[in-house]
Every structure is written in structure tokens, then in C-alpha cells.
Amino acid sequence: MAQQLIVGLIVAAAAFYAVWRWMPAGWRRGAAQKLAAGTHRAGWVDEARAKELAASLAKTSGCGSCDSCGSCAPKTPFKQPEADQATSPSTASALPSTHSR
């Protein structure tokens, strides 16, 4: 019986982690604020620690939430370096061929 209870707690913790990890960022921030406020109201932590807890829970680790990494699209258009422009295909076709047949 004790083993089943322990396994159930582990599965519940894993499910909670998966839901929290893949939750949309806006929902996660709101839930983090509510959870931190609840711990403060319950008297488990003081106000400063509740704010730290909310900030910590609202963060994401790595990719997957699309709220902070900024890797989806470049902010500025890609500019080709000037040295590469000299050997671009438009100027390369104007050069005489040095191949002998």
C-alpha cells in the first residue's frame, strides 16, 4: 500500500511539472503570482520571499515557451558583409572565364 502511495505521489509530481512546463507563458505568470500570494497569506513566507517565489516560478528553462528566448525570428534583417558582395553571383558572371577546354 505504501509503495502505491509513493508511486502515485511521484506520478502526480511529474504530471504537475509537465503541465507547468508546457503551460502558456501568460498562464504560468498568473498562476505563479496566485501561488506566491497564497503562500504569503498562509504565513509560510514573507512578502519579499513571495515576490522572489513568483519571479522564480514564472521563469522558463530553455526553449518551449516562446516568451523570452527571441530565437524565433531575427530582430533586424540579415545584411551581407561587404567582402562577400564582391563575390556575389551577379559580379561573378561578369568575370571572364579562365577555364581552357
C-alpha positions in Angstrom: 0.0 0.0 0.0 2.8 2.4 0.9 4.6 1.7 -2.4 1.4 2.6 -4.4 1.1 5.8 -2.5 4.7 6.8 -3.1 4.4 5.9 -6.8 1.1 7.9 -7.0 2.8 11.0 -5.5 5.8 10.7 -7.9 3.4 10.4 -10.9 1.3 13.4 -9.7 4.5 15.5 -9.2 5.7 14.5 -12.7 2.3 15.4 -14.2 2.3 18.8 -12.4 5.8 19.5 -13.7 4.8 18.7 -17.2 1.7 20.8 -17.1 3.6 23.7 -15.6 6.5 23.4 -18.0 4.3 23.4 -21.2 1.7 25.9 -19.9 1.5 29.1 -22.0 3.7 31.8 -20.5 0.8 34.2 -19.6 -1.0 31.5 -17.7 2.2 30.5 -15.9 2.9 34.0 -14.8 -0.6 34.4 -13.5 -0.5 31.1 -11.7 2.9 31.9 -10.2 1.5 35.2 -8.8 -1.5 33.4 -7.3 0.6 30.6 -5.8 3.1 33.1 -4.3 0.3 35.2 -2.9 -1.3 32.1 -1.4 1.9 31.1 0.4 2.2 34.7 1.8 -1.4 34.7 3.0 -0.9 31.3 4.6 2.1 32.7 6.5 4.6 30.3 5.0 6.8 33.1 3.6 7.1 36.8 4.0 6.3 39.3 1.2 9.8 39.7 -0.2 10.2 35.9 -0.4 6.7 35.6 -2.0 7.8 38.0 -4.8 11.0 36.0 -5.3 9.0 32.8 -5.5 6.6 34.3 -8.1 9.5 35.5 -10.2 11.2 32.1 -10.0 8.1 30.2 -10.9 7.3 32.4 -13.8 10.6 31.8 -15.5 11.2 29.1 -18.0 14.1 26.9 -18.6 15.4 26.6 -22.1 13.1 26.6 -25.1 9.5 25.7 -25.3 7.5 28.7 -24.1 8.3 31.4 -26.7 8.3 34.2 -24.1 11.9 35.2 -23.6 14.5 33.5 -25.9 13.8 35.6 -29.0 15.2 32.9 -31.3 12.1 32.6 -33.5 13.0 35.4 -35.9 15.8 37.9 -36.2 15.1 41.4 -34.9 17.0 43.0 -37.8 17.3 41.8 -41.4 20.4 39.9 -42.3 23.0 42.1 -44.0 25.6 40.6 -46.2 29.2 41.7 -45.3 30.8 44.0 -47.9 33.6 41.5 -48.7 31.0 38.8 -49.7 29.2 41.3 -52.0 32.3 41.4 -54.3 32.0 37.7 -55.0 28.2 37.6 -55.3 26.8 35.7 -58.3 25.9 38.9 -60.2 29.5 40.1 -60.3 30.9 36.6 -60.8 29.2 36.2 -64.1 30.8 39.4 -65.4 34.3 38.0 -64.9 36.0 36.3 -67.8 36.3 32.5 -67.7 39.8 31.2 -67.2 38.9 27.6 -68.0 40.6 26.1 -71.1 38.9 23.4 -73.0 
